[in-house]
Amino acid sequence: MAAKTKNSRPGFGRASDRTDGVKHIMKCPNCGAEFEVSESECPYCGYINPGGAEAKFMRGLEDKRRELDKVDDEAREDYKSEFKKGAGSTAKKIIIAAVIIGLLILGFIAMDRMIFNRNQDAKAEMVWEHENFPVYDEMYENEEYEDLMERIANDSEDGHSVWNWEDYDEFMAKAEELWG
Ligand SMILES: [Zn+2]
């Protein structure tokens, strides 16, 4: 399949993700495009890269954990000022630890589902493009401009990535010329 570069959105490599200055490139299992392993998703088709997504998620979690630590410290200080040191702060610590573990588990479940759903969507969209863009090509070649415009409008309303069609920009310019 020919790589689509015209209307795709190239990603920007984040310098902070590269520790050794070497770019680690991987091939997208969905569309075959190449991007950095640290990217959480393919910048061309939206396929989630589990390794990159997990690293991003863990960074977010670490931030959350730090916030919770701060809350824990503040709570303990309040507690100390009201009661004698002892069971109170330990119980509070256990509760907070349980909350963190709960958040971790929920986070992993949610992330797993999100990755699965997003990748299913990306795959389905690739299949949709494969089936529909040749029809666009045919209509365009046969100069069925009005029908094509209506079809693109409907497909766009249905949430399809019509702008990935390789002649999309050209056809929109043509439409502007015809009916603008
Ligand atoms: Zn891809």
Residues whose N, C-alpha, C, O or C-beta is under 5 A from the ligand:
A	BS01	ZN	C28 N30 C31 G32 A33 C42 Y44 C45 G46 Y47
